[in-house]
Amino acid sequence: MTKQCGRCGTSNLEDARFCRRCRNSLHDNYFQHNNGYDEQPLHNNRAAEIIETKRAKAEMYRDERHHAWHGFSLNEKIIGVGAIASLIAFVLPWASLGIMSVNGFTASSNNAAYLYLLPITMIASIVLLFVTRGGSNTRQVLMMRWQIVIGSVAATAGLLLLAFINTIGAFLSMMGGLGSIFGGSISAISAGIGIYLFIAGAAAIVIGAFRRQGELLQYQG
C-alpha cells in the first residue's frame, strides 16, 4: 500500500512520515495546531503551504535530533543493528586459548591486518544507510544490493574463520594439545562469542537488505 502526499500528489511508502519529493508531513491531510500555527484545511494556498513546509521541517529536524533512526524502515533498522552488532563483536573474544582469549583487534594486530577489513565493511554498511535515506527508489535498491554484498562477504569470512578455529581446536584435541611445545600454556582452542555474534550481525544485514529490496521493487511495480 502507498500513502499519497496531500501537497504534490507523490505516492510514498505506507510507513513514510514525510513525502520523498517535497518533504511534506504525511501524518494527515490537515495542518495541526503546532508551533503557534492555527489548524486549517490543506488547500492550494501558497501561504498555507509555506507554513506547513516550515512546520514539517521543524518537526523533522526535532525528530532527527532526538532519534538517530528517524526515517528508517524496520528492515533498514535490522541492517543497522546487524552492522553495529558486528562492530561490537570485533572487541569480544573470537577464540579462547586456554586461559587466554583473542578478539578481532588482537588478531588483526598480530600479523593479520587484513582482518581490519571486517569492521570497515560494517562501517560502510552504516554509512550507506544514512547516505540513501530519503533517496529515490532506484538508488535505494542499488544500495540494498551493495548491503547484500557487504553482508554476504562478511558472513562468509566469519564462517571461514569459525571453521579454521574449530579445525585447529580439533587438531589440538587430537594431538593432546601443544603443552610440550608451549610449556602447557595452550592445550586447546575454541571459538568465542565474538565470532558467532559477528556472523549473526552479517546475516542480519543480508536478511534486512533482501527484505528491504523486495519492498522497494514491489513499490516500483
VMD Tcl script that draws the C-alpha trace (Angstrom):
set ca {
  {0.00 0.00 0.00}
  {1.07 3.57 -0.63}
  {0.41 6.91 1.01}
  {-0.27 9.88 -1.25}
  {1.11 13.31 -0.42}
  {-1.64 15.89 0.04}
  {0.54 18.64 -1.40}
  {2.30 17.31 -4.51}
  {0.40 14.06 -5.06}
  {3.52 11.86 -4.93}
  {2.99 8.26 -3.81}
  {5.04 7.22 -0.78}
  {5.60 4.02 1.19}
  {2.93 3.31 3.77}
  {5.32 3.78 6.72}
  {6.76 7.05 5.40}
  {6.33 10.11 7.65}
  {7.43 12.68 5.11}
  {6.97 12.93 1.35}
  {10.05 11.71 -0.52}
  {9.66 14.54 -3.04}
  {8.59 17.70 -1.22}
  {9.23 16.54 2.41}
  {5.66 17.39 3.38}
  {4.39 15.74 6.57}
  {2.18 12.73 5.82}
  {0.53 12.46 9.25}
  {-2.83 13.67 7.99}
  {-4.46 15.99 5.45}
  {-4.82 18.89 7.83}
  {-2.48 21.35 9.39}
  {-2.41 20.78 13.09}
  {-2.07 23.45 15.72}
  {1.69 23.35 16.25}
  {4.42 25.90 16.84}
  {1.83 28.70 17.04}
  {0.01 27.97 13.73}
  {-3.77 27.65 13.64}
  {-5.42 24.49 12.36}
  {-6.86 24.87 8.83}
  {-7.65 22.64 5.84}
  {-4.92 21.92 3.32}
  {-5.75 23.93 0.19}
  {-3.73 25.31 -2.69}
  {-2.97 28.39 -0.70}
  {0.64 29.41 -1.08}
  {0.90 30.97 2.35}
  {-0.52 27.84 3.98}
  {1.94 25.67 2.08}
  {4.86 27.77 3.27}
  {3.65 27.50 6.87}
  {3.24 23.73 6.60}
  {6.66 23.34 4.98}
  {8.27 25.19 7.88}
  {6.30 23.18 10.40}
  {7.18 19.87 8.74}
  {10.86 20.76 8.52}
  {10.89 21.83 12.17}
  {9.26 18.55 13.20}
  {11.65 16.51 11.07}
  {14.65 18.35 12.49}
  {13.39 17.86 16.04}
  {12.81 14.13 15.50}
  {16.20 13.64 13.87}
  {17.93 15.33 16.81}
  {16.23 13.02 19.30}
  {16.22 9.80 17.28}
  {19.12 8.79 15.04}
  {16.98 6.09 13.38}
  {14.23 8.52 12.37}
  {13.03 7.90 8.82}
  {14.31 4.31 8.56}
  {12.03 1.36 7.83}
  {12.04 -1.77 10.00}
  {14.27 -3.68 7.59}
  {16.74 -0.79 7.39}
  {16.91 -0.82 11.19}
  {17.65 -4.56 11.04}
  {20.58 -3.78 8.75}
  {21.83 -1.08 11.12}
  {21.52 -3.28 14.20}
  {23.35 -6.09 12.39}
  {26.23 -3.79 11.44}
  {26.51 -2.40 14.98}
  {26.41 -5.91 16.47}
  {29.24 -6.99 14.17}
  {31.32 -3.98 15.22}
  {30.77 -4.82 18.89}
  {31.67 -8.44 18.17}
  {35.10 -7.35 16.98}
  {36.12 -6.46 20.55}
  {34.66 -9.66 22.06}
  {36.59 -12.96 22.28}
  {36.87 -14.68 18.90}
  {39.00 -17.57 20.12}
  {39.77 -19.00 23.55}
  {43.32 -20.26 24.05}
  {43.12 -21.98 27.40}
  {43.36 -19.18 29.95}
  {43.78 -16.58 27.20}
  {41.38 -15.16 24.64}
  {41.86 -13.31 21.37}
  {39.44 -10.75 19.93}
  {39.27 -9.33 16.43}
  {41.54 -6.36 17.12}
  {44.15 -8.53 18.83}
  {44.18 -10.93 15.91}
  {44.41 -8.05 13.43}
  {47.40 -6.62 15.27}
  {49.26 -9.96 15.17}
  {50.23 -10.22 11.50}
  {46.60 -10.40 10.35}
  {45.95 -6.81 9.37}
  {43.52 -7.95 6.66}
  {41.01 -8.64 9.43}
  {40.60 -4.87 9.81}
  {38.60 -5.06 6.58}
  {35.77 -6.70 8.52}
  {34.89 -3.73 10.80}
  {35.50 -1.38 7.85}
  {32.76 -3.17 5.89}
  {30.39 -2.77 8.82}
  {31.11 0.96 8.99}
  {30.48 1.14 5.23}
  {27.11 -0.57 5.76}
  {26.05 2.05 8.32}
  {27.24 4.90 6.10}
  {25.24 3.54 3.17}
  {22.08 3.55 5.31}
  {22.38 7.24 6.08}
  {23.50 8.19 2.56}
  {20.48 6.55 0.93}
  {17.90 7.78 3.45}
  {15.28 9.78 1.59}
  {16.79 8.93 -1.83}
  {14.96 7.68 -4.89}
  {13.72 4.08 -5.04}
  {16.23 3.24 -7.77}
  {19.10 4.49 -5.64}
  {17.86 2.66 -2.57}
  {17.53 -0.62 -4.49}
  {21.13 -0.24 -5.72}
  {22.38 0.43 -2.20}
  {20.43 -2.56 -0.84}
  {22.27 -4.74 -3.33}
  {25.54 -3.38 -2.00}
  {24.33 -4.17 1.52}
  {23.70 -7.74 0.42}
  {27.24 -7.94 -0.96}
  {28.71 -6.49 2.25}
  {26.73 -8.83 4.49}
  {27.44 -11.89 2.35}
  {31.20 -11.25 2.20}
  {31.38 -10.57 5.95}
  {29.30 -13.64 6.84}
  {31.41 -15.85 4.55}
  {34.63 -14.53 6.09}
  {33.22 -15.14 9.56}
  {32.22 -18.71 8.72}
  {35.66 -19.42 7.26}
  {37.31 -18.09 10.42}
  {34.98 -20.16 12.56}
  {35.80 -23.28 10.55}
  {39.51 -22.52 10.85}
  {39.31 -22.07 14.63}
  {37.28 -25.25 15.06}
  {39.66 -27.19 12.81}
  {42.69 -26.05 14.80}
  {40.85 -26.87 18.03}
  {40.00 -30.37 16.82}
  {43.60 -30.92 15.72}
  {44.95 -29.85 19.11}
  {42.50 -32.09 20.91}
  {43.51 -35.00 18.73}
  {47.22 -34.35 19.28}
  {46.79 -33.90 23.02}
  {47.46 -30.16 22.95}
  {50.65 -28.24 22.44}
  {51.69 -28.35 26.06}
  {55.06 -29.90 25.28}
  {55.85 -27.11 22.82}
  {54.40 -24.07 24.59}
  {55.05 -25.14 28.16}
  {51.42 -26.13 28.73}
  {50.08 -22.63 28.09}
  {47.96 -23.69 25.13}
  {46.21 -27.05 25.22}
  {43.00 -26.26 23.33}
  {41.44 -23.63 21.10}
  {37.72 -22.94 20.86}
  {35.61 -20.32 19.12}
  {34.45 -17.40 21.27}
  {31.19 -15.50 21.39}
  {32.61 -12.69 19.25}
  {32.88 -14.73 16.06}
  {29.31 -16.02 16.45}
  {27.95 -12.52 17.05}
  {29.85 -11.21 14.02}
  {28.34 -13.89 11.77}
  {24.85 -13.23 13.17}
  {25.24 -9.48 12.57}
  {26.39 -10.02 8.99}
  {23.47 -12.38 8.38}
  {21.07 -9.72 9.72}
  {22.45 -7.28 7.14}
  {21.75 -9.75 4.33}
  {18.24 -10.54 5.59}
  {17.31 -6.90 6.14}
  {18.70 -5.87 2.74}
  {16.83 -8.64 0.90}
  {13.57 -7.74 2.62}
  {14.01 -4.01 2.01}
  {14.88 -4.60 -1.63}
  {11.71 -6.66 -2.01}
  {9.65 -3.81 -0.55}
  {11.18 -1.27 -2.92}
  {10.77 -3.46 -6.01}
  {7.15 -4.17 -5.08}
  {6.56 -0.46 -4.69}
  {8.10 0.24 -8.10}
  {5.94 -2.41 -9.70}
}
mol new
graphics top color blue
foreach p $ca { graphics top sphere $p radius 0.5 }
foreach p [lrange $ca 0 end-1] q [lrange $ca 1 end] { graphics top cylinder $p $q radius 0.2 }
display resetview
